[in-house]
C-alpha cells in the first residue's frame, strides 16, 4: 500500500479530480441543452418529459449504487474506475448520434449504470490512501471536480448554440474515452495484491451480511437520512436551477445555464476547501468536529433556498445561490469522512453505495416533482419549501450522531 505520508495520496486525488469532473459534466450537459435539442426531438418540449429523461438516470444510478459499493469493497478499484469512465464517455459520445427520445432515454439509463460504479470506488480509494488529518481536505478537493463538471455542463447550451448539440456530446464523450487510457497508465489500487491479505481483507463480511450489518446500525441509518434529505435541494439545483434562473430573471438558457452553474461551482469550491480544512483541524480536538462543520454548512443552505425560490432580482438570486454553494460544499466535503467515523474500511464503499442510493432516489423524486412544478408555474415556491425538511434533518442528525473515534480504520 502506498504510504499515507508520500505524494501518491495527492496524485490519486489529482487523477480522480478529472474523472469526477467528467462524471458530472457528461450527466449535467443535458440540463441546459433542452432548448437546443427540442427542435430535433419534440418530446423535449414538455418539461414533464424532460424531467422523466433526467430522472431515469437517477433511478438507475440509485439502484446500482449499493451493488457498486459492494463490488468496490471487493474488486480492484482501478479497473472499476477506468471501466466506468470508458463506458459513460462512450454513452455520451453516442448521445450525439441519437435521433429519438427513446434512444436518449435508453442511453441515459446505461449512463446511470456506468456512472454509479465510480463514486463509491473513487471515494473509498481516497479515504484509504489519506489519514484522518487530510481526509476531509482530500475529499473536498475531489468534490471540486464534481462542481467543475457541473459548471462546465452549464456551457452545454452555449457550445450547442455555436456548433450543435450533437457535436457537443460527441466531443466531450471522446475526451473521456481518451482519459480512460491515462488512468490505465497512472492510477494504482491502494490495497495489497492478491496473496497479501490485510486484517481488513481477512475479516471482510459477505456482501449481504455486510449490507445487513449496516442497515441494523442505528448511527448509519441516521447518516442515510442526513445524506438523503439535503440531496433533495442538491439535485434540485443541479437539474432545475438553470431553468429557475431563466424564469425568475427573464433571461434565455444560453445565459442562465452558465450563470447558475458557475455561481454554484465557484461557491461550492470555496465551501469544500474551507469545510475540509476546518473539519480536519476541528476533529483533532473535538471528536464531533466533522459533524459540526457539516452542520454549519447545511444550516447556510436553509435561508439560501428561501431566497432562491422567492427572489426575482439578480442580486438576490445570485447571492442566495452563492450562499447555498458554500454551505452545500461544507456538507459535501465531510460525508465520507463522517462515514469513516462510524464504518470500518472493509465496508465503506458498500456504505457509501447505500448512501448514494438514498440520495439519488431523493434526487429522482424531486427532479420529477420539479418538472411538474415548472409546468404549473410553481418552481420557485417548491425550491423554498425544501428548506423546511433540510432543517428537520439537521436537528435530528445533530442530536443523534455521536462518533466515538476519528477513524474506525
Secondary structure as UniProt FT lines:
FT   TURN            4..5
FT   HELIX           8..37
FT   TURN            38..40
FT   HELIX           42..45
FT   HELIX           47..72
FT   TURN            73..74
FT   HELIX           77..95
FT   TURN            96..97
FT   HELIX           101..129
FT   TURN            132..134
FT   HELIX           135..153
FT   TURN            154..155
FT   HELIX           156..162
FT   HELIX           165..186
FT   TURN            194..195
FT   HELIX           199..202
FT   HELIX           207..215
FT   HELIX           218..249
FT   HELIX           253..285
FT   TURN            287..288
FT   HELIX           289..310
FT   HELIX           314..332
FT   TURN            333..334
FT   HELIX           335..339
FT   TURN            340..342
FT   HELIX           345..347
FT   HELIX           348..375
FT   TURN            376..377
FT   HELIX           379..400
//
